């Protein structure tokens, strides 16, 4: 199985998929009380073609203070254009974090039903959507909402010569880097702000219209015409069932407002009216992702017990009652049909500021419990310690975990008294494993570093050491994958020594570290040392199983890894024997351990090639890739690139040059994606493709179609990429010069 290049379809014209349909993907109902701004729409139209059919790509940035209405303006504008049939498709992309951008593009790919789009294939989905932007005849518009970091936006910005894009941001500098034009969204003047307040309170205005209008102007002026602040003021007036003038007298007599800004006074007045349950919900929401938080998160009855102050989540009547004031005060929005919550970032920030340190700690810990219960867990009773079967649920929770991570970091900046719970550290530990499996190394590095800081705040030092050892293991796995194997060995050795000091010893975790050191030394080409560690792991695991009342056996994954080590030591018969057992046992696992079985077939392919059985090797590399795809997982994973590369290599061994060239080009498409972090994988593909092109020239004498020049270029590029990893390299003319630097998993 060798899938077509990402962004292309083997049998369907992607541009035709949406040519005849009108498609709209908007945020939840965030602009139900939209007011005014018609002149702003006219200014946007002056930049963006009125009929949406301009041949050139057009873009603009809406920038301004938080809570001033940028997102509402963008949402209402594109809804208006859809009503006018100006666009065939519009999309809303949440641009605050890498995770939200990634998920948004996956949602777009799935909404478009692009061939090959799947919920977990984020890198492929990005390429599919970018290709759709380039090739479709549809009139499309995409909004990137709340973008603050230009480096995060870069990969997701349309690579198209047509279409329309709008950015909403507080960062006006984005206007210069991406958009062709910018428009500052400012606060309303007092007159317009008062008209907005009167619009919101149209059913609750007092009889003295003149007095109400003057009070509305005074209130709007005090709030600086801030749209979100005025919305909250309207909610307070409605809840107190008073006129605007009456509320104004009460508000002005409050001595507390003299010591804070008018906006802060409004927030505090809103928050101060909340009952216990409403306050507990808003506390949790203030630490979660602001956009699109699923209601399911609050209804999960599995896992860790809910804290007492969240028990009302499990009672539908009490839950709805708690929501009412939050909705009335516009502190949250709730799409009951989509079962989604939305809490404005400014509300989150202001409410956290309103809470005391102890209250913030409790709210954060409550949010952690909810996300922890939703996030899948690794097995502790066997040596699986994997999440491959649960990637879909991990992906659903990822943005929440990363949001908690960022908020914890922010709280620690404000106060060193803010502490992590053991549950938070455990949650980050589970997330680390998932990030490692999906190859998200930048996020993995960030989570590991934060978790190392978090565990230092734990009171239970034994638990802190246990979690810290796991963090070191994940960091080591990451470093090995990106070619920094010496650092991986140091970290795993440190973690292993920490495990040795534990009493009683945890045999499974100890055996895991011994196995990881075997991995490391294999990648470092010290295969004899690696075998020693794999043997230690076998003994540790066997003794542990016996102690726990299980069969005196050792994990299948360790057998597979030992077999691979034996292959590189030239002990082929012993390797084959262990591989036979490993493959049989992996096949018997329920559910099917597709990832580990794929790795086993890959090792079998390596063994067959070393035995000069090229056809058998090719079959096993193909089976490894097929098994990988049984998990419906990402084509952009380095392991898949390794399978395709190896198929190209063994095809070249057999003289099937044209097929080899195709495989190698496909592999390079993937390795190019990872070339910054993994330059050697890309280098070896470039080198081998140059060999294949030269071989093709010798087979077809006198038919040089530019292959010679390309081969020379590829060879030069291969050397450059190898030098990124090994600055002292002098040998560039054989596979081993590159392979010795490739992680053992896909070497």
C-alpha positions, -999 to 999 in steps of 0.1 A, spaced: 0 0 0 16 32 -12 -8 61 -9 -9 90 -34 10 122 -26 -7 143 0 -28 171 -15 -36 151 -46 -64 127 -53 -60 95 -72 -95 94 -87 -114 125 -77 -110 161 -88 -108 179 -54 -120 212 -70 -152 195 -80 -161 183 -46 -175 216 -34 -180 234 -67 -218 232 -65 -224 234 -28 -227 263 -4 -207 255 28 -205 275 60 -184 267 90 -189 295 116 -183 297 154 -211 291 178 -237 319 183 -214 346 195 -231 376 178 -268 372 186 -268 408 199 -248 422 171 -252 460 168 -241 486 143 -207 485 126 -222 488 92 -196 514 83 -170 488 92 -185 464 67 -181 490 41 -145 495 49 -139 458 47 -156 457 13 -133 484 1 -104 460 5 -121 427 -2 -138 424 -36 -176 430 -33 -185 400 -54 -158 377 -39 -147 367 -74 -114 386 -77 -87 366 -93 -60 378 -69 -57 366 -33 -70 392 -9 -65 396 28 -69 420 57 -63 422 94 -89 435 119 -69 446 150 -78 462 183 -82 458 220 -95 425 234 -133 424 239 -140 452 215 -159 431 189 -133 420 163 -145 384 162 -182 394 162 -176 418 133 -158 391 113 -185 365 120 -214 388 112 -196 400 80 -191 366 66 -226 355 75 -239 386 57 -219 377 26 -232 341 27 -267 355 28 -259 375 -3 -244 343 -19 -210 360 -24 -191 330 -13 -194 293 -18 -175 283 13 -164 302 44 -143 287 73 -136 298 108 -101 289 121 -92 293 158 -57 308 156 -46 312 192 -24 281 195 -7 256 173 -32 229 186 -62 250 177 -49 259 142 -41 222 136 -76 211 147 -94 238 128 -77 227 95 -87 191 103 -123 203 108 -121 221 74 -108 190 56 -135 168 71 -162 194 63 -151 195 27 -149 157 27 -115 158 10 -103 124 -1 -79 111 26 -90 134 53 -93 117 87 -97 131 122 -62 123 134 -42 131 103 -35 167 110 -4 172 88 -21 155 59 -52 175 64 -32 207 63 -18 197 30 -52 187 16 -68 220 26 -39 240 12 -42 221 -20 -79 228 -21 -73 265 -16 -50 264 -46 -71 243 -70 -107 249 -63 -129 271 -84 -150 279 -54 -152 314 -40 -139 309 -5 -131 330 26 -113 319 57 -112 338 90 -82 333 114 -96 343 147 -75 356 177 -41 352 161 -12 365 182 19 346 170 29 350 134 52 319 135 22 297 144 1 311 115 28 307 88 21 271 79 -16 276 78 -17 308 58 -32 301 23 -6 293 -4 -30 304 -31 -32 329 -58 -69 335 -52 -94 335 -23 -99 357 7 -86 357 43 -93 378 73 -73 379 105 -86 391 139 -59 400 164 -47 423 191 -13 423 174 -13 450 147 21 438 135 4 409 118 -10 433 93 24 439 78 35 402 76 5 385 61 -24 407 51 -25 432 23 -44 457 44 -54 464 80 -83 480 98 -82 491 135 -114 483 154 -119 510 180 -142 514 209 -175 532 204 -179 568 213 -203 575 242 -233 581 219 -229 548 200 -221 529 232 -253 542 248 -273 532 218 -259 497 221 -268 496 258 -304 508 250 -306 481 223 -296 454 247 -321 467 273 -349 475 249 -375 455 269 -363 469 303 -361 507 298 -377 530 324 -405 554 316 -384 585 318 -368 580 283 -347 612 286 -332 601 319 -325 567 306 -307 580 276 -285 604 296 -277 576 321 -269 553 292 -245 579 277 -228 584 311 -224 546 316 -210 541 281 -186 569 285 -173 555 318 -168 521 301 -149 538 273 -173 524 247 -160 489 253 -185 465 237 -180 435 260 -181 457 291 -214 473 280 -228 438 274 -220 428 310 -234 461 323 -267 453 305 -268 419 321 -263 433 355 -291 458 350 -315 431 338 -307 409 367 -313 437 392 -346 445 375 -340 482 377 -338 511 353 -306 524 338 -309 555 359 -315 536 391 -285 513 384 -263 543 377 -271 558 411 -262 524 428 -231 520 407 -218 555 415 -224 551 452 -202 519 454 -170 530 471 -151 500 458 -152 512 422 -131 542 432 -100 520 436 -102 503 402 -109 510 366 -145 513 354 -142 482 334 -128 463 363 -156 476 385 -181 462 360 -165 428 359 -163 426 397 -200 437 400 -209 409 376 -188 383 394 -200 394 428 -237 384 420 -228 348 412 -240 320 434 -217 291 445 -223 267 416 -222 294 389 -190 307 404 -175 271 404 -184 266 367 -169 299 357 -138 292 377 -133 259 357 -141 276 324 -116 304 331 -88 278 329 -100 258 299 -99 265 262 -120 296 255 -135 283 222 -155 252 217 -153 234 250 -175 203 247 -203 198 272 -192 162 275 -162 173 295 -185 183 324 -206 151 322 -180 124 325 -188 102 354 -157 79 349 -123 82 366 -113 104 395 -141 115 418 -154 150 412 -146 175 439 -176 183 461 -181 218 446 -185 202 412 -211 176 421 -238 197 406 -223 189 371 -240 155 375 -275 169 381 -291 183 350 -314 206 368 -287 221 391 -264 224 361 -289 244 341 -297 266 371 -260 274 375 -258 284 338 -286 309 338 -268 339 355 -237 332 334 -257 334 303 -277 364 314 -245 383 322 -229 372 289 -201 356 308 -204 325 288 -222 314 256 -238 280 254 -249 263 221 -272 237 235 -277 220 202 -240 216 195 -234 211 232 -205 236 231 -194 263 256 -176 295 248 -160 319 273 -143 351 261 -106 353 269 -112 386 286 -138 371 309 -114 343 317 -86 368 326 -108 391 346 -124 363 366 -91 347 375 -80 382 386 -112 385 407 -105 353 425 -82 350 455 -51 328 451 -68 300 471 -99 302 449 -78 302 417 -59 271 429 -92 253 436 -106 263 402 -75 252 384 -75 219 403 -111 214 394 -104 219 358 -76 194 360 -99 167 374 -123 171 344 -96 169 318 -77 141 336 -109 120 336 -113 126 299 -78 119 288 -68 82 281 -43 64 303 -14 41 296 -15 6 310 5 1 342 -1 -37 345 17 -47 313 46 -33 292 23 -16 267 26 19 281 11 31 248 -18 52 236 -19 42 199 -54 28 202 -67 59 218 -53 87 196 -88 100 187 -97 107 223 -63 120 231 -66 145 202 -100 156 215 -84 165 249 -51 178 237 -60 215 234 -74 214 270 -42 199 283 -20 224 266 -43 252 278 -39 240 314 -2 238 309 0 274 297 -23 287 325 -3 269 352 29 286 338 11 320 339 -1 314 375 34 305 387 48 337 372 24 356 395 29 335 426 52 308 436 25 297 461 5 283 432 11 246 431 5 216 408 -16 187 420 -3 152 415 -32 147 391 -20 176 369 15 161 367 0 127 359 -21 143 332 9 160 316 27 126 318 -1 109 298 -1 137 273 37 134 269 33 98 257 7 108 231 28 137 219 58 113 215 37 88 195 24 115 171 58 130 167 48 164 181 83 171 195 81 208 200 49 205 221 64 174 239 95 194 248 74 222 262 52 199 282 81 180 296 99 212 307 68 225 324 61 192 341 96 191 356 88 225 371 54 213 383 66 182 401 89 204 422 58 219 438 44 185 449 45 178 486 48 140 482 84 137 472 81 99 465 54 107 440 74 136 426 104 113 419 82 87 403 67 113 378 101 129 372 116 96 362 88 92 336 94 127 323 131 120 318 121 88 299 99 108 275 125 135 270 151 107 262 127 92 237 123 126 220 160 132 219 167 98 204 141 104 177 158 137 166 193 123 166 205 135 200 212 100 213 239 109 237 215 132 256 189 104 255 214 80 272 222 105 299 185 111 307 175 75 306 205 66 329 195 93 353 159 81 353 170 45 357 191 53 387 161 70 403 141 39 398 168 17 414 165 37 446 127 32 449 115 8 476 98 -14 468 112 -14 433 87 -11 404 97 -40 382 77 -30 351 90 6 351 125 -5 358 124 -30 330 110 -2 307 141 19 314 164 -10 307 146 -15 274 149 22 266 186 21 272 188 -8 248 170 13 222 195 42 229 226 21 225 213 5 194 207 39 178 243 48 190 255 18 171 268 1 203 248 -31 197 267 -53 222 259 -29 250 223 -26 237 220 -64 240 232 -63 276 204 -39 284 177 -59 266 188 -90 285 186 -70 318 151 -60 308 141 -96 301 153 -107 335 136 -78 353 103 -84 336 103 -121 341 110 -117 378 84 -90 382 58 -111 365 65 -140 388 63 -117 418 30 -104 407 16 -139 402 18 -139 364 34 -163 339 73 -162 339 74 -144 306 87 -111 292 69 -85 271 65 -91 233 78 -56 226 111 -65 243 114 -97 223 109 -77 191 135 -51 202 160 -78 212 155 -94 178 164 -62 160 195 -59 181 205 -94 171 200 -86 134 226 -58 137 249 -82 155 246 -106 126 230 -133 147 202 -139 122 189 -173 133 183 -161 169 168 -129 156 144 -149 133 133 -171 162 124 -141 184 107 -123 155 85 -153 148 74 -153 184 69 -116 185 48 -114 153 26 -143 165 21 -128 199 13 -93 185 -13 -108 162 -30 -124 192 -33 -92 212 -68 -78 215 -72 -51 203 -46 -56 176 -14 -39 185 -10 -25 149 19 -2 157 41 -27 174 33 -53 147 42 -28 120 76 -23 137 81 -61 139 75 -65 101 99 -36 95 126 -55 115 118 -86 94 124 -66 63 158 -55 76 167 -91 83 156 -103 49 176 -77 31 207 -86 51 201 -122 39 200 -109 3 163 -118 0 152 -85 -16 117 -97 -27 109 -109 8 123 -77 23 101 -57 0 71 -77 10 78 -71 47 83 -34 43 50 -32 25 33 -53 52 48 -29 78 33 1 61 -1 -17 56 -2 -26 92 7 10 102 -23 22 82 -46 -3 99 -45 21 127 -57 48 103 -27 69 114 -7 96 99 11 92 66 35 119 78 49 99 106 87 92 101 80 54 104 58 55 73 86 75 55 110 48 66 88 20 52 85 38 18 122 45 17 131 9 24 107 -2 -3 126 21 -27 159 8 -16 151 -29 -20 134 -22 -54 167 -6 -64 185 -38 -52 163 -58 -76 168 -35 -105 132 -22 -104 146 13 -109 115 32 -119 94 18 -90 124 26 -67 124 62 -79 87 66 -72 90 52 -37 120 74 -29 103 105 -42 72 97 -20 94 92 10 112 125 5 78 143 5 74 131 41 110 135 53 111 171 39 83 179 63 105 168 93 139 178 78 145 206 104 144 182 133 154 151 114 179 161 87 195 126 83 163 108 73 159 134 45 196 132 36 196 94 30 165 97 8 182 124 -13 213 103 -16 195 71 -25 173 89 -51 204 103 -67 218 67 -70 185 56 -85 185 84 -111 221 75 -121 213 39 -124 183 48 -145 206 67 -168 229 38 -173 199 16 -181 185 40 -207 217 52 -225 214 84 -244 180 93 -229 190 119 -203 159 139 -195 177 160 -169 182 131 -145 220 136 -144 217 172 -134 190 163 -108 211 135 -94 241 158 -89 218 184 -72 203 157 -49 238 144 -40 249 179 -30 217 184 -10 222 150 8 257 161 19 243 194 32 216 177 53 241 151 66 264 179 77 236 193 98 238 163 120 275 154 117 295 185 111 327 164 108 313 140 81 337 132 52 320 101 38 289 107 18 289 79 -8 271 50 8 240 41 28 259 35 61 272 70 62 236 81 66 219 52 83 242 52 113 226 85 124 190 74 119 170 63 150 169 25 152 131 25 150 130 33 113 167 27 103 
